[in-house]
Amino acid sequence: MNYEDKKIVGIIATNVTPEVALNVIGHLAIAIGKYSNEEIMGQKVFTDKSGIEHMGISRFPFIVTKVKVSKLKNAIEVAKQNPNLLVADYPKEMLETRTDTELVEEVSKKTNEELEYLGAIIYGNTEDVNAITGKYQLWKSD
């Protein structure tokens, strides 16, 4: 498989500070890693010249973009309709709760329309991911 066949795109809402953006991407990357299949990873472990082992990283490109909150929500909805894409989303409630139990409880009280998303990661075939995120601006701290 060619490294350009698949793609991982992180999407951060434009109203998110750099500190929060790093937190959002970190949590979402763990989720995508956990729920993806094994093809996402490059070599599991590799060794440097001195014999020290290093954990492998994603085989595929991973870029981070930014969009307005409304476009982020739309991207999540469109991506979740495609069964070939893996989508992890980060509702604002993740920042406002302390434990997983509290998070589950708070999100269960709201409809999708009431949720405000701060970020998402979409993984899948490059064509499918680009169809959703291809025009998004690369993320950078201001």
Protein Blocks (a to p, Z undefined) as FASTA:
>chain_A
ZZklpccdddddfkbcfklmmmmmmmmmmmmmmmmcfklpccfbacdfkopacddddfbd
cddddddfklmmmmmmmmmmpmkbccddddfklmmpmbfklmmmmmmmpcfklpccfbdc
ddddfklmmmmmmmpccdddZZ
